[in-house]
Amino acid sequence: MRADATLRLRNLGAKSELKTLTRQFTRSVEEKKADQAKKLFPSLTSLIDQSAKRGILHRNTASRKKSRLARRLAKLS
């Protein structure tokens, strides 16, 4: 149970960081700030990959998220 509690806290922190970065990216896309979105994209995709590797996100979910973010960035450019 202690191990589960530790992992739960790690997962919550990672998900929170992921959501925050996603919100920043989305906001920059909606405000049509392409340069800011392009700076955030690599770090966001890296964080998604790390989350999938650690088992916080399923690998298909991670792939889908990255694909959708890339499409939004491509529309902006």
C-alpha positions in Angstrom: 0.0 0.0 0.0 2.9 2.4 0.7 4.4 1.7 -2.6 1.1 2.4 -4.3 0.7 5.7 -2.5 4.2 6.7 -3.6 3.5 5.8 -7.2 0.1 7.5 -7.1 1.8 10.8 -6.0 4.4 10.5 -8.7 1.7 9.9 -11.3 -0.4 12.8 -10.1 2.5 15.1 -10.3 3.5 14.0 -13.8 -0.1 14.3 -15.0 -0.4 17.7 -13.5 2.8 18.9 -15.3 1.5 17.3 -18.5 -1.8 19.1 -18.3 -0.2 22.4 -17.5 2.2 22.3 -20.4 -0.7 21.2 -22.7 -2.8 24.1 -21.6 0.1 26.5 -22.3 0.5 25.0 -25.8 -3.2 25.2 -26.5 -3.4 28.8 -25.3 -0.5 29.8 -27.5 -2.1 28.1 -30.5 -5.5 29.7 -29.9 -3.8 33.1 -29.6 -1.9 32.4 -32.8 1.5 32.7 -31.3 3.3 30.2 -33.6 6.8 30.9 -32.3 5.8 30.2 -28.7 3.9 27.0 -29.7 6.9 25.8 -31.7 9.1 26.2 -28.6 6.7 24.3 -26.4 6.0 21.5 -28.8 9.3 19.5 -28.4 9.2 19.7 -24.6 5.6 18.7 -24.6 6.1 15.7 -26.8 9.1 14.6 -24.8 7.0 14.8 -21.6 4.3 12.7 -23.3 6.9 10.1 -24.3 8.3 10.0 -20.8 4.8 9.5 -19.3 4.1 6.6 -21.7 7.5 5.0 -20.9 6.8 5.2 -17.2 3.3 3.8 -17.6 1.4 7.0 -16.6 -0.1 7.1 -20.1 -0.8 4.2 -22.4 1.5 4.3 -25.4 -1.4 4.6 -27.9 -2.9 7.5 -25.9 0.5 9.2 -25.9 0.8 8.7 -29.7 -2.7 10.0 -30.2 -2.1 13.1 -28.1 1.2 13.9 -29.9 -0.5 13.4 -33.3 -3.3 15.8 -32.4 -0.9 18.4 -31.0 1.2 18.2 -34.2 -1.9 18.7 -36.4 -2.8 21.8 -34.4 0.7 23.2 -34.8 0.7 22.4 -38.5 -2.6 24.3 -39.0 -1.1 27.3 -37.2 1.9 27.5 -39.5 
